[in-house]
Amino acid sequence: MDLIEAVSIRRIPTDFDRWDDVLALIMRAFASMDDVIDPPSSAHLLTADTLRDKARRETGFVALRGDRIVGCVFALEKVAEFYVGKLAVAPDCQGQGIGRRLMQAVEDLARGRGKAAIELQTRIELTANHAAFARLGFRETGRTAHDGYARPTSITMRKALP
């Protein structure tokens, strides 16, 4: 069996109880950004409790290889689109299509809810992420600055859904 075939994508159920595992995954996946992006990632503000709260407001998906959580993504429903956040794939599983499958789950959700697009933000410094999202059909629509910064710190990208 191919490695990607061994991964299942599941919507996070209301009785989900593995928030510490999701938090650990996000921290591992975002650790490589620590000395690259400024300001630091908001991932550092997350706790198991804030993730649980996030899942009450947003739709979350996890990628499972057996019982191991190897990826996650959250999607916030807005009027015309879903906003994608905290896409994370375990460092030892990156490059295997797991992120693509998580994003496909969000696209399917958005289409099912009649949304015209999905949108996300990625940091200016993360050029590999810009390219990866462009390969998935996202296009840059704007640049924004975090509070206290005169220069753009994030790129907004959007994918129209047919």
Secondary structure, 3 states (H helix, E strand, C coil): CCCCCCEEEEECCCCCCCHHHHHHHHHHHHHHHCCCCCCCCHHHHCCHHHHHHHHHHCEEEEEEECCEEEEEEEEEECCCEEEEEEEEECHHHCCCCHHHHHHHHHHHHHHHCCCCEEEEEEECCCHHHHHHHHHCCCEEEEEECCCCCCCCCEEEEEEECC
